[in-house]
Structures are given as C-alpha cells and as structure tokens.
Amino acid sequence: MADSSSGQAGITSTWVVDQIENGVATMEVAGETTITVPTGILPRGVSEGDVLRVTIMQDPAELARRLAQSAAQIAKGGKGGKGNIAL
C-alpha cells in the first residue's frame, strides 16, 4: 500500500477522507482499499474530501521500554493470574 516512500523511516501513504459519521471516518487508502478509523486520531479540522499523508513506522525504543516494564512486573512476582501485568 505504500505509494510514496518506504524504508527504515516507515511507509507513507495517501489517505482520502470519504465520510465522517458518529466519530468514525471512512478512509480510502492509497486508492486501493477503504478502512475506518476513529476520528480522534485524525488532525483537528479534517473534513470529508481532505487528503492526508500518513506515515506508519515501527518504534523500537517504545517496544524496548514496554518489554522492560513488563519484565520488571514479572520480576516483582504476583500471583493469581488477575491481569497484574500491564503493557
């Protein structure tokens, strides 16, 4: 679905806002498919017909932080399987 650039920096794609209704936007992605997303993730003021440039990329630093946090919780112990590990 990449239509502009790709590589280590991520993948950039063109999204067109097709419809906004009840807090959900229907987006045409790279002219290939449609998806729905919550409007809360869109830039303020976006309206139907707007064209967005979207970049999706991995965040290795955040992954490492979350894994370390999880490891620390496991090291503390915890019993009962009551969902005591928060990611």
Secondary structure, DSSP 8 states (H G I E B T S, - for coil): ---S--STT-EEEEEEEEEEETTEEEEEETTTEEEEEEGGGS-TT--TT-EEEEEE---HHHHHHHHHHHHHHHHH---S-SS----
